[in-house]
């Protein structure tokens, strides 16, 4: 019976018009048939299914206990715990960049909306998209669509650590998030003393899907597994994976896959008891320690790689976490 219901749901979904992330360039770049294949590389051992798999700190980088001044702790209300068959992914939300989208994600995480929903559109080296209820015969959300927050107004207090510069836009990091921004010098020419900026679709970006209407995002989100730079400034980036990106890359490929991988849990950090919370620190990207870290990232020619290729050190303290 469950199989019959899933098949009927797949047919109904295919006949609808769900929110989609523009994949035209991804389709051009991937070989035929790859979307239907399930990735089998880097499978997580059964004993690690419930763990967020973080990366070890770079050699010589002190942890937050040893050097608290070079780290900032992610507030519980800005941390999402996403659980799938492949493990737990910890996502930091960025309310300074996309406050309305972050609030929507908080609401859905707190009321359990996402639990049991499938990843209905997963493209290799592009993204994993979820939040469509029709596949499991659920009613659509009653929440109103969101106005796009593709750009935000950055204050000079939101210091950017530059990685790339040109006359019009710079790339770099603000609070550990990769962004593109107008130069600070333009702030003196604006009425509010701010400049335009936007989160980038580097691997691990968490963003909202929409239809062709730029103000149609509602409940469908995606996490990038590649670097679809053509989506920059066109879709709202509201967060970033801080640990467990490997679990995202293992989500079954397909549009949709059969059977699709599901969201087994989506929890807001502030809804978790203090004793059970993960503590996540991100290296301050305006610190001297991060500047030294950047020096280690330079290529043989002495130049930095693109901002999306520069890892930001993250430290997770949680009895289930792997450091």
Secondary structure as GFF3:
##gff-version 3
##sequence-region A 1 323
A	DSSP	alpha_helix	2	15	.	.	.	ID=ss1
A	DSSP	alpha_helix	24	29	.	.	.	ID=ss2
A	DSSP	three_ten_helix	34	36	.	.	.	ID=ss3
A	DSSP	three_ten_helix	46	48	.	.	.	ID=ss4
A	DSSP	three_ten_helix	68	70	.	.	.	ID=ss5
A	DSSP	beta_strand	71	73	.	.	.	ID=ss6
A	DSSP	three_ten_helix	76	78	.	.	.	ID=ss7
A	DSSP	beta_strand	79	84	.	.	.	ID=ss8
A	DSSP	beta_strand	87	93	.	.	.	ID=ss9
A	DSSP	alpha_helix	99	111	.	.	.	ID=ss10
A	DSSP	beta_strand	119	123	.	.	.	ID=ss11
A	DSSP	beta_strand	127	130	.	.	.	ID=ss12
A	DSSP	three_ten_helix	134	136	.	.	.	ID=ss13
A	DSSP	beta_strand	152	154	.	.	.	ID=ss14
A	DSSP	beta_strand	161	164	.	.	.	ID=ss15
A	DSSP	beta_strand	169	174	.	.	.	ID=ss16
A	DSSP	beta_strand	177	182	.	.	.	ID=ss17
A	DSSP	three_ten_helix	184	189	.	.	.	ID=ss18
A	DSSP	beta_strand	195	199	.	.	.	ID=ss19
A	DSSP	beta_strand	205	208	.	.	.	ID=ss20
A	DSSP	beta_strand	221	224	.	.	.	ID=ss21
A	DSSP	three_ten_helix	229	231	.	.	.	ID=ss22
A	DSSP	beta_strand	237	243	.	.	.	ID=ss23
A	DSSP	alpha_helix	245	249	.	.	.	ID=ss24
A	DSSP	beta_strand	265	268	.	.	.	ID=ss25
A	DSSP	three_ten_helix	269	271	.	.	.	ID=ss26
A	DSSP	three_ten_helix	274	276	.	.	.	ID=ss27
A	DSSP	beta_strand	279	283	.	.	.	ID=ss28
A	DSSP	alpha_helix	288	297	.	.	.	ID=ss29
A	DSSP	three_ten_helix	307	309	.	.	.	ID=ss30
A	DSSP	beta_strand	314	317	.	.	.	ID=ss31
###
